Amino acid sequence: MQTHAATLDTSRYAKTIEVSKRVRWDIDRDVIRGRRFDLAHTFLPDGLSLADELPFLSPSEHRFLSQVQGRTYAHMFGLVERFIGAKMLEQSRDHWLGDQTALEAIVRFTDEELKHQELFRRIEQLVAERMPAGYRFDVSPNDVASFVLGKCTWAVLALTCHIELFSQAHYRASIEGATDLSPLFKDVFLFHWREESQHAIIDELEWAREDARLNEAERDAAVDDLIALVGGVDGILQMQAAADAAYFLEVTGIAGDGDRAEAVKATVLKAYRWQYIVSGALEPRFQKLLGEHVNAAQMARIQAALAPLSGAVPARADARSRVPQ
């Protein structure tokens, strides 16, 4: 395990400020631009939705499953940005009377996270105008934030880094190159990606700064907290996957078809575990950072906790080669 110096890399914080200023965007002027969603378009590509693993779906059913999952995908980012913004506000306190470049970088980060939450609330309103009634997302962002923020800072920053790295990987590996996606949905995640790229750098810097403060016993407890957070995320995914599968099955009329209905339920849960846990855990940059912060025994505990989810990868023969790089 690498030992980190406690000194700040001010130049990296400064670079995030420079890029943040350059890529800054507005929800209405740059992203939505007066547009509405068209249900003739796919929302989430197969590389994330895994809808192609259900060959019995008709083209319209396949597309609708992508839309259900895309709606939840936007909800989930709005959800996690509630606790990410709060934690970064807390982190900024360490820089109030210190490095003002780091402080500005984190303040900009927090401002952008608040904007992203508003963007995803707007997207939900636009999607709700078009999709059939019955969709439910009953997970409370404040309840989730309270649970997450109750864990130690090291674990929260590790989870945050994991989330923001997989958001980058998803865009590059699946969304950017898809040719059949809703133009509005694709633009939402293009502009989101542009700002999240800087957030991932700050996550890395703040996680390393926190790691430098801990002794081995504290880090061991922090690993326990991280494992508990992953378990909490999986609990949310199980609940939402069940709700989304039920909605899809009811709207499409497949609910009464036992084998096909069970296949849909299993695939939606697999897709959500792939999207929100496994794809991030396999992301090389996250693996490298985690390896720098834990010892072999701690890494083995994390891997053991993830082992029950290891099957949640795309079923295509080239799935492993498509793990986001």
C-alpha positions, 0 to 999 in steps of 0.5 A: 500500500502506498503512503500518501504525503499530506501536502496538497497538489494545488496544480491539480485543483487549479486545473479542475478550475480552469476546465470547469470555467471552460466547459460551464453550461446552462440547463436550458440554453445548452442542454434542454433547448426547449426539447421534449422526449420522443418515445420513438427513441432509445434512452439507455443503450444495451451496454448498460440496460442489458435489454439485448439479453432478452431476445423475446422482446419485440423492438417496441418492448426492447425500446421501452425497457431502455426508457424505463431504465433510462428514467431510473438512471437519471433519478439515481444520479440525482439521488447520489448527488445529494450526498456528494454535494453535502460531503464536498461542502463538508470537505471544503471546511478543511480549506477555508483558511488554507489553500484557496485554490483547493477551496475554489475547486470544491466550491465549484464542484458543489455548485455544479452538483446542485445544478446537476440535481436540478437538471435531473429533476427537470428530466424527470418532469419531461419524461413523466409527460411522455411515459405511461402512468405507474412508474415509481421511484420511492427512494428518498434522496435525503434518507439515502444521504443521511445513511451515507453521511453517517459513515466515515469520510474515507468510505464516503469519498471512496464511494463518491470516487467510484460513482463519478468514475463509473459515470465517466466510463458509462458515457465513454463506453456506451452512451457516446458512441450509440447512434440510436439514442434520444438526442436529448437523453444523450445530451444530458449525459454529454454535458453531465460528463463534461463536468463530472470529469473534473469532479472525479479528479477532486474525489481522488485528491480528497480521498488521498488527503483523507487516507493520509490521516488514518492509521491502520485500525482506522482504515480497517474500520473505514473498509467496513464502512465502505462494504456497508455502503455497497450493501446499502446501494445494493439494497436500493437496487433490489428495490428499484429493480423490482419496481421497474420490472413490475412497471415494465411487465404491467405496461407491456402485458408480459406480467402474466407470462411466468418464464418471460416475466422472471427473465425480465426481473432477473435481467433488470436487477443484473443491469442495475448491479452492473450499472451502479456497482460492478462496472465501477468496481472493474474500472481500472482507475478505481482499482488502482486508487483503491489498491493505493489505499488498502492493504492486501487483507483489506482488499480481500475483504472488499473483493469477498463482499463484491463476489456475490455480484460478480455475475452482473456483467454483460453476457456477450462473449466480449463482455470482459473486453468491454469493461470501461477503460 
